[in-house]
């Protein structure tokens, strides 16, 4: 069962669905940057939300907490956000 998780930072809250799923996210380029990925996958609706998730250490890339917004994600990379897993798939 999925549940909602609310993250608070600087008097702003972000509501994200948490659960155990793996979703393929298709890209049509060689890579996508982490902050762009969060918006593309509709995990965050703004760049500010992406930044907050990354700075707060809520994002793992291939099982390692990632703090770099510009981290390049390639085909096959696994991104985890609050128990949800996403796999980069190049079209």
Kinemage of the C-alpha trace (Angstrom):
@kinemage 1
@onewidth
@group {chain A} dominant
@subgroup {mainchain}
@vectorlist {calphas} color= white
{ca unk a 1} P 0.000 0.000 0.000
{ca unk a 2} L 1.364 3.405 -0.930
{ca unk a 3} L 1.321 6.236 1.548
{ca unk a 4} L 2.051 9.917 1.271
{ca unk a 5} L 5.192 11.388 2.775
{ca unk a 6} L 5.411 15.115 3.404
{ca unk a 7} L 8.879 16.668 3.444
{ca unk a 8} L 9.274 20.093 4.967
{ca unk a 9} L 12.100 22.499 4.225
{ca unk a 10} L 12.224 26.247 4.742
{ca unk a 11} L 8.488 26.407 5.528
{ca unk a 12} L 7.618 24.620 2.266
{ca unk a 13} L 6.194 21.127 2.075
{ca unk a 14} L 6.489 18.534 -0.676
{ca unk a 15} L 3.973 15.684 -0.837
{ca unk a 16} L 5.342 12.489 -2.394
{ca unk a 17} L 3.831 9.044 -2.683
{ca unk a 18} L 6.036 6.420 -0.999
{ca unk a 19} L 5.941 2.725 -1.716
{ca unk a 20} L 7.738 -0.218 -3.217
{ca unk a 21} L 7.499 0.133 -6.981
{ca unk a 22} L 9.914 0.075 -9.926
{ca unk a 23} L 8.992 2.313 -12.817
{ca unk a 24} L 10.839 2.651 -16.121
{ca unk a 25} L 11.477 6.252 -17.142
{ca unk a 26} L 12.238 6.617 -20.842
{ca unk a 27} L 14.675 9.214 -22.120
{ca unk a 28} L 15.661 9.933 -25.711
{ca unk a 29} L 19.150 11.292 -25.052
{ca unk a 30} L 22.422 9.775 -23.852
{ca unk a 31} L 21.841 11.012 -20.282
{ca unk a 32} L 19.612 13.199 -18.130
{ca unk a 33} L 20.718 15.282 -15.154
{ca unk a 34} L 19.322 14.327 -11.759
{ca unk a 35} L 17.352 17.525 -11.150
{ca unk a 36} L 15.842 17.320 -14.657
{ca unk a 37} L 15.021 13.651 -14.113
{ca unk a 38} L 13.012 14.416 -10.963
{ca unk a 39} L 10.819 16.803 -12.948
{ca unk a 40} L 10.640 14.549 -16.049
{ca unk a 41} L 9.487 11.597 -13.912
{ca unk a 42} L 6.943 13.884 -12.178
{ca unk a 43} L 8.532 13.248 -8.776
{ca unk a 44} L 9.003 16.991 -8.273
{ca unk a 45} L 6.958 19.690 -9.948
{ca unk a 46} L 9.567 22.470 -9.747
{ca unk a 47} L 13.295 22.900 -9.724
{ca unk a 48} L 13.035 24.057 -6.105
{ca unk a 49} L 11.388 20.796 -5.100
{ca unk a 50} L 14.081 18.840 -6.950
{ca unk a 51} L 16.790 20.809 -5.187
{ca unk a 52} L 15.210 20.255 -1.751
{ca unk a 53} L 14.945 16.495 -2.267
{ca unk a 54} L 18.569 16.284 -3.376
{ca unk a 55} L 20.010 18.549 -0.659
{ca unk a 56} L 18.067 16.671 2.030
{ca unk a 57} L 19.647 13.387 0.935
{ca unk a 58} L 16.341 11.805 -0.133
{ca unk a 59} L 17.689 10.557 -3.485
{ca unk a 60} L 19.809 7.464 -4.118
{ca unk a 61} L 21.465 6.743 -7.457
{ca unk a 62} L 22.525 3.122 -7.842
{ca unk a 63} L 22.163 2.644 -4.064
{ca unk a 64} L 24.318 5.671 -3.127
{ca unk a 65} L 22.860 8.885 -1.663
{ca unk a 66} L 23.450 11.615 -4.240
{ca unk a 67} L 23.810 15.324 -3.439
{ca unk a 68} L 24.837 16.628 -6.889
{ca unk a 69} L 21.925 18.168 -8.814
{ca unk a 70} L 23.876 17.880 -12.058
{ca unk a 71} L 24.670 14.166 -11.673
{ca unk a 72} L 24.366 12.583 -15.121
{ca unk a 73} L 22.060 9.565 -15.229
{ca unk a 74} L 22.537 6.990 -17.984
{ca unk a 75} L 20.595 4.025 -19.344
{ca unk a 76} L 20.214 1.350 -16.672
{ca unk a 77} L 20.765 3.626 -13.655
{ca unk a 78} L 18.398 3.010 -10.729
{ca unk a 79} L 17.115 6.026 -8.797
{ca unk a 80} L 15.360 5.618 -5.461
{ca unk a 81} L 13.128 8.250 -3.893
{ca unk a 82} L 11.423 7.387 -0.587
{ca unk a 83} L 11.116 3.690 -1.373
{ca unk a 84} L 10.051 4.190 -4.986
{ca unk a 85} L 12.530 2.984 -7.585
{ca unk a 86} L 12.912 4.293 -11.106
{ca unk a 87} L 15.049 2.873 -13.895
{ca unk a 88} L 16.453 4.999 -16.698
{ca unk a 89} L 15.640 3.444 -20.077
{ca unk a 90} L 17.001 5.001 -23.255
{ca unk a 91} L 14.612 4.829 -26.200
